[in-house]
Amino acid sequence: LRRGARPGSGEVLALCEAWSAHINRFYDAPPPLIRGLGEMYAEDERFRRRYEALEPGLADFLKAALGAWAAG
């Protein structure tokens, strides 16, 4: 995000893949669930505040990036 990467770029999709693999170490998280997590990060104010405090625009970026990754 800070370097101007787009949510559907190869670099970002590779990061989403790595993040998905990490999550799947703890529980079964198929692509629709990963997409849902991205939506929750942007739409639930508790998560949105956390991600926006880290970097303005991050919540929506995560929603778009995880959605693009899940769409495959």
Contacts in CASP RR format, 6 or more apart in sequence:
PFRMAT RR
TARGET T0000
AUTHOR 0000-0000-0000
METHOD contacts of the structure
MODEL  1
LRRGARPGSGEVLALCEAWSAHINRFYDAPPPLIRGLGEMYAEDERFRRR
YEALEPGLADFLKAALGAWAAG
1 55 0 8 1.000
1 57 0 8 1.000
1 58 0 8 1.000
1 61 0 8 1.000
2 55 0 8 1.000
5 11 0 8 1.000
5 12 0 8 1.000
6 12 0 8 1.000
7 61 0 8 1.000
7 64 0 8 1.000
7 65 0 8 1.000
7 67 0 8 1.000
7 68 0 8 1.000
8 64 0 8 1.000
8 65 0 8 1.000
8 68 0 8 1.000
8 69 0 8 1.000
12 65 0 8 1.000
12 68 0 8 1.000
13 65 0 8 1.000
13 68 0 8 1.000
13 69 0 8 1.000
15 65 0 8 1.000
16 34 0 8 1.000
16 65 0 8 1.000
16 66 0 8 1.000
16 68 0 8 1.000
16 69 0 8 1.000
17 69 0 8 1.000
20 29 0 8 1.000
20 31 0 8 1.000
20 34 0 8 1.000
20 69 0 8 1.000
23 29 0 8 1.000
23 34 0 8 1.000
23 37 0 8 1.000
29 37 0 8 1.000
31 69 0 8 1.000
31 70 0 8 1.000
31 71 0 8 1.000
31 72 0 8 1.000
32 70 0 8 1.000
34 66 0 8 1.000
34 67 0 8 1.000
34 69 0 8 1.000
34 70 0 8 1.000
35 66 0 8 1.000
35 67 0 8 1.000
35 69 0 8 1.000
35 70 0 8 1.000
35 71 0 8 1.000
36 66 0 8 1.000
36 70 0 8 1.000
37 66 0 8 1.000
38 62 0 8 1.000
38 63 0 8 1.000
38 66 0 8 1.000
38 67 0 8 1.000
39 63 0 8 1.000
40 47 0 8 1.000
41 47 0 8 1.000
41 48 0 8 1.000
41 51 0 8 1.000
41 59 0 8 1.000
41 62 0 8 1.000
41 63 0 8 1.000
41 66 0 8 1.000
42 48 0 8 1.000
42 51 0 8 1.000
42 59 0 8 1.000
42 60 0 8 1.000
42 62 0 8 1.000
42 63 0 8 1.000
43 63 0 8 1.000
47 59 0 8 1.000
48 59 0 8 1.000
51 57 0 8 1.000
51 58 0 8 1.000
51 59 0 8 1.000
51 62 0 8 1.000
52 58 0 8 1.000
52 59 0 8 1.000
END
